[in-house]
Amino acid sequence: MNATLEEMAQALFKQWFVDDLSVDYEEKSLDQISDLYAFGGGRR
């Protein structure tokens, strides 16, 4: 039973986070992100 649950969890994870990446993200450097938060641009 544990093996079946593990297989199901792996399949869901793969579907949600690997196969279905339809969201477009803008790539930024860590410096750009830290500047955004340091100057209050990341808080809403």
N, C-alpha and C positions, 0 to 999 in steps of 0.2 A: 504494500500500500504506500509506503514512504517513497518508493521509486516512482510510482505513478504520480504522486503529488509533486515530486521534484521535476519530473518531465513536464507536467502541466505548467508549473511555475516558470521553467525555462522557456517554454513555448510562448507564454504570455509576455515575459520580459522581452524576448526577441521581437515579437510582433509590435509591442508598444514603443520600444526604444531603439530598435535596430532597423527593422523593415519599413516602418511607417514614419520616416522623418520627413514630413511634408512641410514643416514650419521653416521659414527662411530666417536665419539668424545673421546678424551683421557681425563679422569677425573684428574684434578689437584687441589691442594689446593690453596687458595688465596695467601699464602706465595710464592709458586712456580711461580705463574703468576706474582706477583709483582716483584720478583727477575728477571724474564725474561725481563720485561720492564725496570727495573732500570739499567740493564747492557746492554741495547741496543739490546737484542736478539729479541725483538718483532717488531722492526722497519725494514722496507725493502725499 
